[in-house]
Amino acid sequence: MKKGEIYEGTVLELCFPNKGKIKYTDEDGTVYTCTVKDALSGQTVRFAVKKKRERKCECVLLEVLEKSPLQSKEPKCAHFGRCGGCTYEELEYEKQVELKAEMVKKLIDPVCSDYIFEGITKSPNPWEYRNKMEFSFGDEYKDGPLALGLHAKNSNYDLVNVTNCHIVNNDFNQILNAVFEYCNKKELPYFHVRRRCGYLRHLLIRRAQKRGEILVDLVTRSDVTGYEGKEPLSDAELKELSEIVTGLNLNGEVVGFLHTINDSFGDAVINEKTDIVYGRDYIYEELLGLKFKISAFSFFQTNSLGAEKLYEKAREYIGEIKGSTVFDLYSGTGTIAQMLAKSAGHVTGVEIVPEAVEAAKVNAKLNNLENCDFLAGDVLKVLDDIKEKPDYIVLDPPRAGIMPKAMEKIINYSVDRIVYISCVPTSLARDLEPLLAAGYKLQKVACVDMFPQTKGVETVVLLQRVN
């Protein structure tokens, strides 16, 4: 097999994250293991070799020649196939969760085979579950007309005009369409990252699943770079747009319309300045009897009802903690810490993002919790400054997992139980190795489907110190 060459093969199995595995025998009899992104078990596909290392190849899917038996239903969304958001819409929901559980187990079994696998908990809603979306302005093809939606499959630049997304409440679609129509009518250009010119950047929408409160944030540059005669939206025009959005016949209620300035040259959503055009700059959501104040840029689990299932499992695994000291490391906005604070003696949350820590403090006060503290900084450094020692530790690290030096400090506490929550099972499998080597036993593993119709899955594990 050669890099850049095109081949055909049948996918034998699926591995995380959503990669089909193919065994390909070359003309000289050499057998290669090929992983093809977005391919499904049972599909016959045409693919190109992107990277090659010895007898292993990473490949790009070019065409599905024959569908998989798993693709048993018509996709619900008209944008499916072009939009890069969903991958599993052609699969029955039962099969989706089954595949995700299998992929997680395949990753963990080589690390440790002696544990209880509790399967996967379904999302309470397989559709309309997301409480946040970041839509981008751009074009559907090079130099095409204005688009507002999600990135096209396998593309960093092309966009799909997502007029009717089904993994969000229809309120999102109505707001998106209204904002797009207004900006298109004004003939405003989108910000072209490579050319560094334009104006419109993103549209952020948050909607509390339980309370129905909606926050809308239009993200633009401060000026219309590179387009002579074009002016940014005036205060009056922003107010007009907010009135159009608040006047829509929605299921929920728009409680705030914001305008954020982002003059950076990258594609990420960066808050350099945010003005309130209408209402307030936050919404309230409820989880397991607690109330949370969420701003436009706060981290919060994107599936509120699914998050309750996830945190219930974490709380079950941590067990009896009455009067105990618990560390919630990589605590985000402190959601887990506050769940545990209701029964623990004291909870300390550590998070590297200062804004998230401030949000955690606000929410703890909102819920009248006085036995939890939140510290801003890198876990590796902050742990040296904490005098108290934990009885139990909860870990919820970012996608990359835990850095080795931080893992060493966590292990040195020698706590009785550790609960690890992971959004990337490959990182989890890697991090389990030093924990097992240090005398911990993997007791239980459970998955929670927080992202139906997509490849994402959350995993919770319980580790018990035995040596």
C-alpha positions, 0 to 999 in steps of 0.5 A: 500500500502506498500513501495517496493511493486509492483502494477498496475493502470491506469494514470488519469492525468499528473502533473508537472514534467511529473508524472502520477497520479493514484488513487489506492484502497487498499484491505481495501478500503483505497484510495491512490494518487500515482504519477508515474514518466514518466507515461502518462495519459491513460497508464496502468502501473506496478509501485513500491512504493518508498516513502509513507506518509499517503495516498500519494505515490511516485512511480517508473515506472516499465513497461507500460502494455498498451499505452496511446492514446496520444502515437500516433506516432513512436519516431524519435530517435532510442535511445528513451526509453533508453536515459533519455533525451527526454520523449515526442517523441511519442506525436504529438507536438501540444499535447506536448505543450497542456500538458505543458500548462495544467500542469502549469495552474493546479499548479497556479490555486490553488494559484490564479484563477483570472488571464489571462492565455495566453497559450503557445508559441511553440518553433520555432524549435521542433527539432535540437533546443539545442545550448549546450550539455554535453555528458558523458563518461562511459559504457552502462552497468556495466564494459561494453565497453566505451560509450559516450552519455547521461545518461540512463533513471532513471540511474545515471551511465549507459550511452547510446551511443547517435550516432544520437540525434535529438534535436541538429544539426547533427554537434553535432552527427558528432563531438561526433562520431569522438571524441568517435572513437578517444578515443576508438581507443586509449583505454582510460578509462573513469573516474569511479566516484565511483571507483575514477579511469580513465581519460575521463570525458565529451565532451561539445559542443556549437553551435550558432544557428544563426551564426553556430560557434561551440566550442568543449571542451574535459574534462578529468582528468590530469592523468590516475588514477588507470590504469597502463601503460596508459598515458593521451593524449599528446599535439600532440594527442590533436592537432591531435584530434582537426584536425580530428574535424575541418576537418569534413564536418559540417554545421557550423564551429568549431572555437575552440577546448579546453581541460579542466582538472577536477580532482574533484571526483564528476560527475559535470563538473568543470573547474579547468584549460582550454587550447586552443588546436585550435582557440578561447575559445568562440563563438558569438550568436545573440538574438533580435539584440544583440550580445553575447560572450559565453564561454564553461562554460557560462550560456546561454539559450539552445534554442536560437530561443526559448529564443527570444520568451521568452524575447519578452514576458518578455519585453511585460509584463514589459511594458513602462520603458523609463527613469525608473530604473529596477532591473534584479535579478538572471541575469545570463549573463545579457541577459534580462538586456541588452534587457531592457537596450535599452529602460530603464533609467538604469538596474542593474543586480545581479548574484551570479556566478562571471564568469557570471557577468564578461560575462555580462559586456563583452557583455554589452560593446560588445553591446555599452550599458552604462546604465546597471551595473552587480553586483556579489553576493547573491541577499539577501546581494547585495540588501543592498548595492545598493543605488538606488531604482527600479521602476520595477523588473525582476526575473529569479531565479534558479530552487529552486526559491527565498529564503524567506528572499530575497523575503521579500526584493524584496517585500519591494521595492513596485515596480509597476510591477514585471515580474517573469520568471521560469523554474520550475512552482512548485517553481513559484507557491510557490513564488507567495503566498507571493507576492499575500499576499503582495498586488500584483495581478497576471495579466497574465501568459504565457508559452514558450516551450523552450524544445520540446520533453522533460518535461521542460517548461518556464513560465512568469508571470506579477504581478501588485501592487494593494495594 
